[in-house]
């Protein structure tokens, strides 16, 4: 039976003094005692400013299959600065998916194109969720409302084309080869 009552309200956000806020923003982003990948040499304040220029926290997708077992996974989150595209990382995981993803039936045939499509579009942007956890939802919303959209670049378009043209081309080459042998 579902309850029709409203969920409890969130506790009021603690007000920070300007000194406390500055001290918080003038520290590096760390996870598990290590600097967050991609944010080396940056403080939280620098990350906020770079997000406004187009920097993003991204995960890429990959899959692999073994006959009837297919697995679709995401990479760990990485920060890509506003001037980086992440095409190298996207290409690597797309290549893994193109090589090992197709072999499972039926889900390998479904997961592989999905992974390729997501990577060719730049991966999945998790900036909003991650930033909300780090600096709070209100400040994250403020930063993201001023953020420049991430630019699509030629290399991601090329990856999209190759990701789909290569398997389709190989399939048609196989069909033609089989047809000519008859």
Buried (B, 14 or more C-beta within 10 A) or exposed (E): EEEEEEEEEEEEEEEEEEEEBEEBBEEBBEEEEEEBBBBEEBBBBBBBBBBBEBBBBBBBBBBBBEEEEBBBBBBEBBBBBBEBBBBEBBBBBBBBBBEBBBBBEEBBBBBBBBBBBBBBBBBBBBBBEBBBEBBBBEBBEEBBEEBEEBEEEEBBEEBBEBBBEEBEEEEEEEEEEEEEEE
